[in-house]
Structures are given as C-alpha cells and as structure tokens.
Amino acid sequence: MLQSEKLKLLVIKYGAKALNFRYHYISNKVAFKALKEVEKEKGKLNSKSKKLAKKYAIDILGWKGYAPWLYLYTHIYGEFREGWLPDNYYGKIVIPKIQGDYGKVSNLKPFTNTLFNSHVCPDLAYFVNGQWFSNEFKPLSPQQVEKLISQNQGKVVYKSDYTYQGRGVFVYDNSNFDVNMVANKGNGVLQVFIQQHEFFNEFGSDAVATLRMTTVIDNSGNSSFRACFLRLGRVNHTHVKSHDQILVPVDTVTGELQERGYFTSYKSTLQHPDSQVGFLNKTIPNFNECIRLVLQLQGKMPMVRTIGWDLVVNKKNKPVIMEWNGYGSGICFSEATQGPSFKDLNWNVLHKE
C-alpha cells in the first residue's frame, strides 16, 4: 500500500473516532444537565439506582458511557427498568444499523407524498434546485405560486429540507408571502397551515400542536405503535420550537394525557404555562384513527425500521401528517416517561454485531 493511502486511512480512522467522541460528549452533557434539573425537584438520584443503571450500561450495552441517560430515565420514571435504550446508544448504534441511508430520505421534504404514494402531507408546492413545482411535480412560475397562495385564503408553512427541532420552518400569510424570499430559504415544501382541533386550541392556538407517534417494523414485517407524546408550542410563536416546547406523555392505548408534562429542560408542570390549562383527564381526539394511519404508513416503508411521525388532528377531526422522521427521531423523552418501548426487539445487542 502506498504511503499516501496509509495516511488517508489513518485520517479517516482517527477522524471518525474524534467525531464519535464528540457525539457522546455532547449527548451525555445534555443528559447530565437534565438530570440536575430533575434533582432540583426530586432530590439526588439514590446510589442503588445509579449502580443498577451503570451496571446495565456496562454489562448489557457494553460501555459505561451509556449510563448518563439511564440515570435520567431512572430518576424521571422513579425506578430503574431493564430494556431502556440510552439516547446516545440509539443514535450511534441502533439508527445506523436499522435505518442506514434509507431513513435519511425523510429529510427531503418534497418526496414524502411520492414515497408513500398518497397525499400524506398537506403539500401545496415544492421548491427544488431553483425551480418551483406543484404538488404533482409540474413546473410552476413564481407568479403561479403567488396565485396559489392567494387562492389558499390563509396561512401557509414553508419547511426547508433537513429541518429539525423547529428550525427551518416559516409561517406566512397573504400579506407577507414573497416567492423570492421563500426560494432563498433553499429546497423545501410549501404546505397548507393546518387548522387544528379545538382540543389543542385549549392549550394554545398560536402554534399548531404536534403529536409525535413512534412506530417500528419487526423482522417479520409487522408494524407496531410504540410511543407517543404531545408537543405544545408557546404563546406568540408561529410553530412549536424545541427550546421552549411543552412535552406531555400520551397513553399509547387510550390516548389520554399523563397528568404531568415537561419543559425541554425536564422541569415538570401540571399545566401549560401560558394558558394555565391542565393535562389531567384530557384525551387526544380520534386517537385510534391516528394509530391506524401511522401503522398503515409504516407498512409502506419497511426498510426504515422505526419512524417518528409528526401529526395533528384537524378541526374536521381528521389526523393530518405534518412530516415523518426516518433518521434520528429521538426517543429519550418517551423512554424516560413510557419506556422501555423497544425491549422485545433486542436492539440492546446490536453493539455486538
């Protein structure tokens, strides 16, 4: 082997190690920060639970660096539970093995309806590589796009490719929509602004709420629904943003909200901080239809083994998909409040393969 080739391989090897170290460092820093917030409410995590979590990280998952998320899960849930997947284990071990590059296609927003062969999302138009297209991928002029907006008689949402945590999402109406300004946001999708069910308006009407539903598909091709929580926005925000959203666990059988919701910091609350509406005795409308829809769609994407669906029920009581997350759809909140959600799938042994 030539010296230059050896050098190139060394650069690749140690570069990958550096990136891996950075990923786990940042992830565990988030976990420890959240744990401190929980400890302000509940006191220090007891040593027995901490030992159980660390032992599980080492003996079952193969590394003590997976323990910090298990500490957090344990303290939030109230006891240690075998089968949990730490967020950094899920991101670095599970996702690459069960998704590969196929899950990454969810980052390309204009492809969703084509991939699922139905009008899954409320798409109006697409901007791709300098050209506007209709939702049937017929070329549109900028003037035709502006006409389409005026005909929509209301708000629209533009989502750039590779959006995450509320970034790259823009809400417009007829008064401030500028086709050239939107095109400068890069490739993406233009969608109808969803008029949400009155149930969600109780908590806040400024931003459309998001129901995050997680599905998986097993080795036999069977789809199943594993976890669910509600993401609520804050007053005067156009859409839900991760840095100040309110997260509420949802019972996967009944659709009922848990009594306790959480800020992004994992500080808990019994009510929405803006509307003061509590979460107790509240049930997601048409919940069974939401489950039916996401399971049907998961079955159409068997090569992407787990998907996080963002949807809401509209004012006509119909579930509407906003987007799907096929790569890196975080599980830490649902694991901490509802998990372990994936114990039977044996993903805890993937690090040995």
Short mmCIF file of the C-alpha atoms (twelve columns), coordinates in Angstrom:
data_MODEL
# 
_entry.id   MODEL 
# 
loop_
_atom_site.group_PDB 
_atom_site.id 
_atom_site.type_symbol 
_atom_site.label_atom_id 
_atom_site.label_alt_id 
_atom_site.label_comp_id 
_atom_site.label_asym_id 
_atom_site.label_seq_id 
_atom_site.Cartn_x 
_atom_site.Cartn_y 
_atom_site.Cartn_z 
_atom_site.pdbx_PDB_model_num 
ATOM 1   C CA . MET A 1   0.000   0.000   0.000   1 
ATOM 2   C CA . LEU A 2   1.295   3.451   -0.902  1 
ATOM 3   C CA . GLN A 3   2.285   5.781   1.946   1 
ATOM 4   C CA . SER A 4   -0.351  8.311   0.844   1 
ATOM 5   C CA . GLU A 5   -3.073  5.676   1.024   1 
ATOM 6   C CA . LYS A 6   -1.992  4.651   4.528   1 
ATOM 7   C CA . LEU A 7   -2.077  8.261   5.622   1 
ATOM 8   C CA . LYS A 8   -5.543  8.703   4.167   1 
ATOM 9   C CA . LEU A 9   -6.832  5.638   6.055   1 
ATOM 10  C CA . LEU A 10  -5.331  6.931   9.308   1 
ATOM 11  C CA . VAL A 11  -7.005  10.305  8.839   1 
ATOM 12  C CA . ILE A 12  -10.352 8.608   8.216   1 
ATOM 13  C CA . LYS A 13  -9.923  6.279   11.218  1 
ATOM 14  C CA . TYR A 14  -8.958  8.919   13.759  1 
ATOM 15  C CA . GLY A 15  -11.347 11.469  12.310  1 
ATOM 16  C CA . ALA A 16  -14.211 9.035   12.875  1 
ATOM 17  C CA . LYS A 17  -13.029 8.429   16.448  1 
ATOM 18  C CA . ALA A 18  -12.960 12.175  17.118  1 
ATOM 19  C CA . LEU A 19  -16.478 12.629  15.779  1 
ATOM 20  C CA . ASN A 20  -17.697 9.672   17.809  1 
ATOM 21  C CA . PHE A 21  -16.146 11.073  20.989  1 
ATOM 22  C CA . ARG A 22  -17.710 14.486  20.332  1 
ATOM 23  C CA . TYR A 23  -21.154 12.949  19.741  1 
ATOM 24  C CA . HIS A 24  -21.168 11.076  23.041  1 
ATOM 25  C CA . TYR A 25  -19.664 14.016  24.940  1 
ATOM 26  C CA . ILE A 26  -22.401 16.384  23.779  1 
ATOM 27  C CA . SER A 27  -25.165 13.824  24.282  1 
ATOM 28  C CA . ASN A 28  -24.119 12.982  27.832  1 
ATOM 29  C CA . LYS A 29  -23.680 16.639  28.671  1 
ATOM 30  C CA . VAL A 30  -27.360 17.112  27.780  1 
ATOM 31  C CA . ALA A 31  -28.308 14.114  29.932  1 
ATOM 32  C CA . PHE A 32  -26.395 15.384  32.987  1 
ATOM 33  C CA . LYS A 33  -27.865 18.864  32.595  1 
ATOM 34  C CA . ALA A 34  -31.395 17.419  32.505  1 
ATOM 35  C CA . LEU A 35  -30.628 15.190  35.496  1 
ATOM 36  C CA . LYS A 36  -29.636 18.238  37.546  1 
ATOM 37  C CA . GLU A 37  -32.993 19.822  36.703  1 
ATOM 38  C CA . VAL A 38  -34.873 16.702  37.817  1 
ATOM 39  C CA . GLU A 39  -32.821 16.545  41.012  1 
ATOM 40  C CA . LYS A 40  -33.971 20.059  41.885  1 
ATOM 41  C CA . GLU A 41  -37.493 18.650  42.145  1 
ATOM 42  C CA . LYS A 42  -36.851 15.117  43.400  1 
ATOM 43  C CA . GLY A 43  -33.531 15.296  45.183  1 
ATOM 44  C CA . LYS A 44  -30.401 13.355  44.274  1 
ATOM 45  C CA . LEU A 45  -30.690 10.068  42.417  1 
ATOM 46  C CA . ASN A 46  -30.085 7.348   45.017  1 
ATOM 47  C CA . SER A 47  -26.877 5.349   44.817  1 
ATOM 48  C CA . LYS A 48  -28.627 1.974   44.428  1 
ATOM 49  C CA . SER A 49  -30.482 3.086   41.292  1 
ATOM 50  C CA . LYS A 50  -27.342 4.676   39.942  1 
ATOM 51  C CA . LYS A 51  -25.380 1.447   40.388  1 
ATOM 52  C CA . LEU A 52  -28.095 -0.568  38.637  1 
ATOM 53  C CA . ALA A 53  -28.086 1.818   35.678  1 
ATOM 54  C CA . LYS A 54  -24.294 1.851   35.373  1 
ATOM 55  C CA . LYS A 55  -24.075 -1.934  35.644  1 
ATOM 56  C CA . TYR A 56  -26.693 -2.320  32.890  1 
ATOM 57  C CA . ALA A 57  -24.793 0.123   30.669  1 
ATOM 58  C CA . ILE A 58  -21.568 -1.866  31.054  1 
ATOM 59  C CA . ASP A 59  -22.860 -5.450  31.169  1 
ATOM 60  C CA . ILE A 60  -25.646 -5.250  28.587  1 
ATOM 61  C CA . LEU A 61  -24.834 -2.283  26.352  1 
ATOM 62  C CA . GLY A 62  -21.064 -2.635  26.560  1 
ATOM 63  C CA . TRP A 63  -19.948 0.785   27.785  1 
ATOM 64  C CA . LYS A 64  -20.289 2.956   30.875  1 
ATOM 65  C CA . GLY A 65  -20.746 5.986   28.591  1 
ATOM 66  C CA . TYR A 66  -24.351 4.923   28.068  1 
ATOM 67  C CA . ALA A 67  -25.118 5.302   31.782  1 
ATOM 68  C CA . PRO A 68  -25.932 9.064   31.969  1 
ATOM 69  C CA . TRP A 69  -29.164 8.729   30.003  1 
ATOM 70  C CA . LEU A 70  -30.128 5.715   32.118  1 
ATOM 71  C CA . TYR A 71  -29.623 7.857   35.236  1 
ATOM 72  C CA . LEU A 72  -32.026 10.423  33.821  1 
ATOM 73  C CA . TYR A 73  -34.638 7.852   32.777  1 
ATOM 74  C CA . THR A 74  -34.474 6.211   36.194  1 
ATOM 75  C CA . HIS A 75  -34.973 9.425   38.126  1 
ATOM 76  C CA . ILE A 76  -37.872 10.595  35.975  1 
ATOM 77  C CA . TYR A 77  -39.629 7.223   35.965  1 
ATOM 78  C CA . GLY A 78  -38.974 6.587   39.635  1 
ATOM 79  C CA . GLU A 79  -37.119 3.285   39.306  1 
ATOM 80  C CA . PHE A 80  -34.618 1.557   37.037  1 
ATOM 81  C CA . ARG A 81  -36.108 -0.603  34.265  1 
ATOM 82  C CA . GLU A 82  -34.211 -3.127  32.150  1 
ATOM 83  C CA . GLY A 83  -34.587 -2.718  28.414  1 
ATOM 84  C CA . TRP A 84  -34.170 1.041   28.180  1 
ATOM 85  C CA . LEU A 85  -32.166 2.420   25.257  1 
ATOM 86  C CA . PRO A 86  -29.971 5.415   26.128  1 
ATOM 87  C CA . ASP A 87  -30.348 8.230   23.617  1 
ATOM 88  C CA . ASN A 88  -26.698 8.084   22.541  1 
ATOM 89  C CA . TYR A 89  -26.835 4.283   22.137  1 
ATOM 90  C CA . TYR A 90  -29.936 4.656   19.988  1 
ATOM 91  C CA . GLY A 91  -28.340 7.373   17.879  1 
ATOM 92  C CA . LYS A 92  -24.929 5.766   17.340  1 
ATOM 93  C CA . ILE A 93  -25.679 2.042   17.412  1 
ATOM 94  C CA . VAL A 94  -29.340 1.411   16.616  1 
ATOM 95  C CA . ILE A 95  -30.175 4.007   13.968  1 
ATOM 96  C CA . PRO A 96  -27.248 3.281   11.584  1 
ATOM 97  C CA . LYS A 97  -27.987 -0.453  11.697  1 
ATOM 98  C CA . ILE A 98  -31.776 -0.403  11.273  1 
ATOM 99  C CA . GLN A 99  -32.116 2.689   9.056   1 
ATOM 100 C CA . GLY A 100 -28.937 3.175   7.098   1 
ATOM 101 C CA . ASP A 101 -29.165 5.849   4.433   1 
ATOM 102 C CA . TYR A 102 -32.785 4.971   3.653   1 
ATOM 103 C CA . GLY A 103 -34.063 6.788   6.716   1 
ATOM 104 C CA . LYS A 104 -32.282 9.963   5.658   1 
ATOM 105 C CA . VAL A 105 -34.651 10.430  2.723   1 
ATOM 106 C CA . SER A 106 -37.186 11.835  5.210   1 
ATOM 107 C CA . ASN A 107 -35.001 14.966  5.312   1 
ATOM 108 C CA . LEU A 108 -36.000 15.696  1.697   1 
ATOM 109 C CA . LYS A 109 -39.451 17.155  2.318   1 
ATOM 110 C CA . PRO A 110 -40.810 17.206  -1.264  1 
ATOM 111 C CA . PHE A 111 -40.510 13.412  -1.595  1 
ATOM 112 C CA . THR A 112 -42.949 12.406  1.173   1 
ATOM 113 C CA . ASN A 113 -46.193 12.122  -0.785  1 
ATOM 114 C CA . THR A 114 -44.422 10.434  -3.693  1 
ATOM 115 C CA . LEU A 115 -42.718 7.873   -1.451  1 
ATOM 116 C CA . PHE A 116 -45.950 6.919   0.291   1 
ATOM 117 C CA . ASN A 117 -47.960 7.084   -2.937  1 
ATOM 118 C CA . SER A 118 -50.706 9.221   -1.375  1 
ATOM 119 C CA . HIS A 119 -51.376 12.762  -0.197  1 
ATOM 120 C CA . VAL A 120 -49.963 12.085  3.248   1 
ATOM 121 C CA . CYS A 121 -48.980 15.703  3.941   1 
ATOM 122 C CA . PRO A 122 -50.928 18.885  3.052   1 
ATOM 123 C CA . ASP A 123 -48.410 19.944  0.377   1 
ATOM 124 C CA . LEU A 124 -49.166 22.854  -1.941  1 
ATOM 125 C CA . ALA A 125 -45.895 23.246  -3.840  1 
ATOM 126 C CA . TYR A 126 -42.187 22.434  -3.791  1 
ATOM 127 C CA . PHE A 127 -39.027 24.414  -4.429  1 
ATOM 128 C CA . VAL A 128 -36.203 22.172  -5.654  1 
ATOM 129 C CA . ASN A 129 -32.891 23.200  -7.211  1 
ATOM 130 C CA . GLY A 130 -34.057 26.625  -8.345  1 
ATOM 131 C CA . GLN A 131 -37.462 25.539  -9.713  1 
ATOM 132 C CA . TRP A 132 -40.972 25.697  -8.267  1 
ATOM 133 C CA . PHE A 133 -43.244 22.669  -8.744  1 
ATOM 134 C CA . SER A 134 -46.871 21.876  -7.986  1 
ATOM 135 C CA . ASN A 135 -47.715 19.057  -5.575  1 
ATOM 136 C CA . GLU A 136 -47.891 16.868  -8.705  1 
ATOM 137 C CA . PHE A 137 -44.343 17.962  -9.676  1 
ATOM 138 C CA . LYS A 138 -45.463 20.079  -12.601 1 
ATOM 139 C CA . PRO A 139 -43.278 23.170  -13.098 1 
ATOM 140 C CA . LEU A 140 -44.718 26.441  -11.769 1 
ATOM 141 C CA . SER A 141 -43.687 30.020  -12.389 1 
ATOM 142 C CA . PRO A 142 -43.204 32.333  -9.382  1 
ATOM 143 C CA . GLN A 143 -46.403 34.111  -10.425 1 
ATOM 144 C CA . GLN A 144 -48.329 30.832  -10.357 1 
ATOM 145 C CA . VAL A 145 -47.022 30.116  -6.866  1 
ATOM 146 C CA . GLU A 146 -48.173 33.518  -5.627  1 
ATOM 147 C CA . LYS A 147 -51.579 32.898  -7.185  1 
ATOM 148 C CA . LEU A 148 -51.732 29.528  -5.465  1 
ATOM 149 C CA . ILE A 149 -51.106 31.235  -2.119  1 
ATOM 150 C CA . SER A 150 -53.784 33.850  -2.691  1 
ATOM 151 C CA . GLN A 151 -56.257 31.101  -3.602  1 
ATOM 152 C CA . ASN A 152 -55.430 29.254  -0.390  1 
ATOM 153 C CA . GLN A 153 -57.086 32.041  1.613   1 
ATOM 154 C CA . GLY A 154 -54.995 31.720  4.750   1 
ATOM 155 C CA . LYS A 155 -51.648 30.833  6.247   1 
ATOM 156 C CA . VAL A 156 -49.035 28.604  4.660   1 
ATOM 157 C CA . VAL A 157 -45.947 26.916  6.073   1 
ATOM 158 C CA . TYR A 158 -42.603 26.547  4.324   1 
ATOM 159 C CA . LYS A 159 -40.261 23.793  5.552   1 
ATOM 160 C CA . SER A 160 -36.714 23.642  4.278   1 
ATOM 161 C CA . ASP A 161 -35.020 20.293  3.745   1 
ATOM 162 C CA . TYR A 162 -33.127 18.979  6.765   1 
ATOM 163 C CA . THR A 163 -35.252 20.927  9.235   1 
ATOM 164 C CA . TYR A 164 -35.173 19.761  12.830  1 
ATOM 165 C CA . GLN A 165 -36.256 20.991  16.277  1 
ATOM 166 C CA . GLY A 166 -38.412 23.719  14.734  1 
ATOM 167 C CA . ARG A 167 -35.542 25.262  12.754  1 
ATOM 168 C CA . GLY A 168 -36.089 25.949  9.073   1 
ATOM 169 C CA . VAL A 169 -39.864 26.322  9.474   1 
ATOM 170 C CA . PHE A 170 -41.518 29.560  8.346   1 
ATOM 171 C CA . VAL A 171 -45.168 30.624  8.535   1 
ATOM 172 C CA . TYR A 172 -46.614 33.158  6.074   1 
ATOM 173 C CA . ASP A 173 -49.953 34.636  5.092   1 
ATOM 174 C CA . ASN A 174 -51.128 36.577  2.053   1 
ATOM 175 C CA . SER A 175 -49.727 39.813  3.439   1 
ATOM 176 C CA . ASN A 176 -46.105 38.728  3.917   1 
ATOM 177 C CA . PHE A 177 -45.541 35.883  1.456   1 
ATOM 178 C CA . ASP A 178 -42.799 36.732  -1.038  1 
ATOM 179 C CA . VAL A 179 -41.985 33.965  -3.502  1 
ATOM 180 C CA . ASN A 180 -38.376 35.087  -3.996  1 
ATOM 181 C CA . MET A 181 -37.738 35.411  -0.269  1 
ATOM 182 C CA . VAL A 182 -39.121 31.914  0.306   1 
ATOM 183 C CA . ALA A 183 -36.982 30.483  -2.504  1 
ATOM 184 C CA . ASN A 184 -33.922 31.883  -0.719  1 
ATOM 185 C CA . LYS A 185 -34.679 29.514  2.173   1 
ATOM 186 C CA . GLY A 186 -33.496 26.658  -0.029  1 
ATOM 187 C CA . ASN A 187 -35.129 23.438  -1.200  1 
ATOM 188 C CA . GLY A 188 -38.294 22.513  0.628   1 
ATOM 189 C CA . VAL A 189 -42.051 22.175  0.745   1 
ATOM 190 C CA . LEU A 190 -44.883 24.680  0.957   1 
ATOM 191 C CA . GLN A 191 -47.823 23.345  2.973   1 
ATOM 192 C CA . VAL A 192 -51.300 24.432  3.968   1 
ATOM 193 C CA . PHE A 193 -51.389 25.744  7.534   1 
ATOM 194 C CA . ILE A 194 -53.415 23.181  9.474   1 
ATOM 195 C CA . GLN A 195 -56.464 24.355  11.390  1 
ATOM 196 C CA . GLN A 196 -56.166 22.175  14.470  1 
ATOM 197 C CA . HIS A 197 -58.921 20.555  16.528  1 
ATOM 198 C CA . GLU A 198 -60.338 22.683  19.330  1 
ATOM 199 C CA . PHE A 199 -58.859 20.216  21.820  1 
ATOM 200 C CA . PHE A 200 -55.366 21.554  21.047  1 
ATOM 201 C CA . ASN A 201 -56.524 25.172  20.953  1 
ATOM 202 C CA . GLU A 202 -57.355 24.865  24.647  1 
ATOM 203 C CA . PHE A 203 -53.638 24.785  25.384  1 
ATOM 204 C CA . GLY A 204 -52.737 27.456  22.832  1 
ATOM 205 C CA . SER A 205 -53.879 28.490  19.368  1 
ATOM 206 C CA . ASP A 206 -50.822 30.359  18.090  1 
ATOM 207 C CA . ALA A 207 -48.767 27.301  17.132  1 
ATOM 208 C CA . VAL A 208 -50.183 24.061  15.769  1 
ATOM 209 C CA . ALA A 209 -49.590 21.272  18.302  1 
ATOM 210 C CA . THR A 210 -47.667 18.187  17.250  1 
ATOM 211 C CA . LEU A 211 -48.442 14.621  18.181  1 
ATOM 212 C CA . ARG A 212 -45.223 12.580  17.971  1 
ATOM 213 C CA . MET A 213 -46.035 8.910   17.390  1 
ATOM 214 C CA . THR A 214 -43.254 6.319   17.094  1 
ATOM 215 C CA . THR A 215 -43.745 3.129   15.107  1 
ATOM 216 C CA . VAL A 216 -41.450 0.197   14.362  1 
ATOM 217 C CA . ILE A 217 -41.470 -2.720  11.960  1 
ATOM 218 C CA . ASP A 218 -40.055 -6.064  13.061  1 
ATOM 219 C CA . ASN A 219 -38.145 -8.733  11.143  1 
ATOM 220 C CA . SER A 220 -41.415 -10.335 10.047  1 
ATOM 221 C CA . GLY A 221 -42.676 -7.095  8.536   1 
ATOM 222 C CA . ASN A 222 -45.234 -6.389  11.260  1 
ATOM 223 C CA . SER A 223 -45.816 -2.753  12.200  1 
ATOM 224 C CA . SER A 224 -46.435 -1.722  15.797  1 
ATOM 225 C CA . PHE A 225 -47.052 1.506   17.691  1 
ATOM 226 C CA . ARG A 226 -44.548 2.045   20.497  1 
ATOM 227 C CA . ALA A 227 -44.565 5.538   21.994  1 
ATOM 228 C CA . CYS A 228 -46.446 8.823   21.905  1 
ATOM 229 C CA . PHE A 229 -46.230 12.312  23.313  1 
ATOM 230 C CA . LEU A 230 -47.740 15.724  22.611  1 
ATOM 231 C CA . ARG A 231 -45.610 18.748  21.759  1 
ATOM 232 C CA . LEU A 232 -47.205 22.087  22.602  1 
ATOM 233 C CA . GLY A 233 -45.973 25.494  21.496  1 
ATOM 234 C CA . ARG A 234 -45.854 28.759  23.404  1 
ATOM 235 C CA . VAL A 235 -47.789 31.992  23.097  1 
ATOM 236 C CA . ASN A 236 -46.848 34.269  20.158  1 
ATOM 237 C CA . HIS A 237 -44.819 31.532  18.452  1 
ATOM 238 C CA . THR A 238 -45.780 30.617  14.893  1 
ATOM 239 C CA . HIS A 239 -44.845 26.947  15.387  1 
ATOM 240 C CA . VAL A 240 -43.568 24.556  18.045  1 
ATOM 241 C CA . LYS A 241 -39.898 25.154  18.848  1 
ATOM 242 C CA . SER A 242 -37.796 22.642  20.741  1 
ATOM 243 C CA . HIS A 243 -36.082 25.109  23.068  1 
ATOM 244 C CA . ASP A 244 -39.285 26.073  24.892  1 
ATOM 245 C CA . GLN A 245 -41.898 23.483  23.918  1 
ATOM 246 C CA . ILE A 246 -44.009 21.620  26.459  1 
ATOM 247 C CA . LEU A 247 -43.954 17.810  26.216  1 
ATOM 248 C CA . VAL A 248 -46.780 15.664  27.551  1 
ATOM 249 C CA . PRO A 249 -46.689 11.826  27.542  1 
ATOM 250 C CA . VAL A 250 -49.722 10.191  25.900  1 
ATOM 251 C CA . ASP A 251 -51.053 6.768   26.852  1 
ATOM 252 C CA . THR A 252 -50.492 4.551   23.795  1 
ATOM 253 C CA . VAL A 253 -53.722 2.606   24.379  1 
ATOM 254 C CA . THR A 254 -56.252 5.241   25.430  1 
ATOM 255 C CA . GLY A 255 -54.763 8.470   24.063  1 
ATOM 256 C CA . GLU A 256 -55.099 10.073  27.485  1 
ATOM 257 C CA . LEU A 257 -52.524 12.668  28.517  1 
ATOM 258 C CA . GLN A 258 -50.468 11.996  31.605  1 
ATOM 259 C CA . GLU A 259 -51.066 14.381  34.457  1 
ATOM 260 C CA . ARG A 260 -47.509 15.727  34.338  1 
ATOM 261 C CA . GLY A 261 -45.921 17.481  31.383  1 
ATOM 262 C CA . TYR A 262 -42.352 18.699  30.969  1 
ATOM 263 C CA . PHE A 263 -40.356 21.636  29.714  1 
ATOM 264 C CA . THR A 264 -37.420 20.852  27.424  1 
ATOM 265 C CA . SER A 265 -35.188 21.088  30.493  1 
ATOM 266 C CA . TYR A 266 -37.234 18.219  32.065  1 
ATOM 267 C CA . LYS A 267 -38.652 20.510  34.724  1 
ATOM 268 C CA . SER A 268 -42.189 19.234  35.234  1 
ATOM 269 C CA . THR A 269 -45.509 21.075  35.153  1 
ATOM 270 C CA . LEU A 270 -49.145 20.107  35.674  1 
ATOM 271 C CA . GLN A 271 -50.445 22.688  33.213  1 
ATOM 272 C CA . HIS A 272 -49.491 24.665  30.149  1 
ATOM 273 C CA . PRO A 273 -47.540 27.696  31.424  1 
ATOM 274 C CA . ASP A 274 -49.308 30.181  29.142  1 
ATOM 275 C CA . SER A 275 -52.936 29.051  29.044  1 
ATOM 276 C CA . GLN A 276 -52.853 27.501  32.543  1 
ATOM 277 C CA . VAL A 277 -54.842 24.540  31.170  1 
ATOM 278 C CA . GLY A 278 -54.027 21.285  32.980  1 
ATOM 279 C CA . PHE A 279 -53.260 17.956  31.331  1 
ATOM 280 C CA . LEU A 280 -55.223 15.661  33.639  1 
ATOM 281 C CA . ASN A 281 -58.341 13.955  32.200  1 
ATOM 282 C CA . LYS A 282 -57.581 15.113  28.643  1 
ATOM 283 C CA . THR A 283 -57.711 12.607  25.747  1 
ATOM 284 C CA . ILE A 284 -56.442 13.077  22.186  1 
ATOM 285 C CA . PRO A 285 -59.430 13.211  19.785  1 
ATOM 286 C CA . ASN A 286 -59.769 10.412  17.213  1 
ATOM 287 C CA . PHE A 287 -56.705 8.721   18.658  1 
ATOM 288 C CA . ASN A 288 -57.408 5.284   17.193  1 
ATOM 289 C CA . GLU A 289 -57.542 6.755   13.689  1 
ATOM 290 C CA . CYS A 290 -54.164 8.387   14.317  1 
ATOM 291 C CA . ILE A 291 -52.727 4.986   15.236  1 
ATOM 292 C CA . ARG A 292 -54.303 3.335   12.202  1 
ATOM 293 C CA . LEU A 293 -52.815 5.949   9.880   1 
ATOM 294 C CA . VAL A 294 -49.228 5.765   11.145  1 
ATOM 295 C CA . LEU A 295 -49.227 1.970   11.171  1 
ATOM 296 C CA . GLN A 296 -50.511 1.900   7.598   1 
ATOM 297 C CA . LEU A 297 -47.765 4.286   6.515   1 
ATOM 298 C CA . GLN A 298 -45.041 2.431   8.428   1 
ATOM 299 C CA . GLY A 299 -46.012 -0.676  6.472   1 
ATOM 300 C CA . LYS A 300 -45.258 1.183   3.248   1 
ATOM 301 C CA . MET A 301 -41.698 1.909   4.400   1 
ATOM 302 C CA . PRO A 302 -40.418 -1.472  5.680   1 
ATOM 303 C CA . MET A 303 -36.760 -0.674  5.024   1 
ATOM 304 C CA . VAL A 304 -36.950 2.156   7.575   1 
ATOM 305 C CA . ARG A 305 -37.425 0.160   10.744  1 
ATOM 306 C CA . THR A 306 -38.545 2.951   13.069  1 
ATOM 307 C CA . ILE A 307 -40.246 6.234   12.243  1 
ATOM 308 C CA . GLY A 308 -41.254 9.232   14.317  1 
ATOM 309 C CA . TRP A 309 -44.453 10.705  12.866  1 
ATOM 310 C CA . ASP A 310 -45.457 14.321  13.461  1 
ATOM 311 C CA . LEU A 311 -49.185 14.781  13.068  1 
ATOM 312 C CA . VAL A 312 -52.214 16.554  14.494  1 
ATOM 313 C CA . VAL A 313 -55.971 16.144  14.361  1 
ATOM 314 C CA . ASN A 314 -57.575 18.985  12.395  1 
ATOM 315 C CA . LYS A 315 -60.811 20.836  13.069  1 
ATOM 316 C CA . LYS A 316 -62.670 18.248  10.954  1 
ATOM 317 C CA . ASN A 317 -61.474 15.546  13.381  1 
ATOM 318 C CA . LYS A 318 -59.130 14.071  10.773  1 
ATOM 319 C CA . PRO A 319 -55.477 13.180  11.516  1 
ATOM 320 C CA . VAL A 320 -53.038 15.028  9.250   1 
ATOM 321 C CA . ILE A 321 -49.360 14.110  8.875   1 
ATOM 322 C CA . MET A 322 -47.020 17.107  9.021   1 
ATOM 323 C CA . GLU A 323 -43.802 15.175  8.386   1 
ATOM 324 C CA . TRP A 324 -42.012 11.919  9.115   1 
ATOM 325 C CA . ASN A 325 -38.655 11.404  10.766  1 
ATOM 326 C CA . GLY A 326 -36.833 8.372   9.458   1 
ATOM 327 C CA . TYR A 327 -33.393 9.108   10.852  1 
ATOM 328 C CA . GLY A 328 -32.521 10.338  14.319  1 
ATOM 329 C CA . SER A 329 -36.054 10.713  15.653  1 
ATOM 330 C CA . GLY A 330 -35.143 10.990  19.328  1 
ATOM 331 C CA . ILE A 331 -36.533 8.556   21.867  1 
ATOM 332 C CA . CYS A 332 -35.175 9.964   25.137  1 
ATOM 333 C CA . PHE A 333 -38.408 11.606  26.306  1 
ATOM 334 C CA . SER A 334 -40.651 8.657   25.525  1 
ATOM 335 C CA . GLU A 335 -38.158 6.203   27.032  1 
ATOM 336 C CA . ALA A 336 -37.962 8.220   30.253  1 
ATOM 337 C CA . THR A 337 -41.722 8.614   30.673  1 
ATOM 338 C CA . GLN A 338 -43.140 5.479   28.997  1 
ATOM 339 C CA . GLY A 339 -40.348 3.048   28.231  1 
ATOM 340 C CA . PRO A 340 -38.769 0.700   27.711  1 
ATOM 341 C CA . SER A 341 -40.535 0.856   24.363  1 
ATOM 342 C CA . PHE A 342 -38.315 -1.468  22.303  1 
ATOM 343 C CA . LYS A 343 -37.224 -4.202  24.712  1 
ATOM 344 C CA . ASP A 344 -38.665 -7.109  22.691  1 
ATOM 345 C CA . LEU A 345 -36.748 -6.105  19.550  1 
ATOM 346 C CA . ASN A 346 -33.353 -6.992  21.058  1 
ATOM 347 C CA . TRP A 347 -31.724 -3.777  19.894  1 
ATOM 348 C CA . ASN A 348 -29.600 -3.877  23.052  1 
ATOM 349 C CA . VAL A 349 -27.338 -6.487  21.387  1 
ATOM 350 C CA . LEU A 350 -26.711 -4.571  18.157  1 
ATOM 351 C CA . HIS A 351 -23.397 -3.218  19.501  1 
ATOM 352 C CA . LYS A 352 -22.030 -6.780  19.381  1 
ATOM 353 C CA . GLU A 353 -22.651 -7.199  15.652  1 
# 
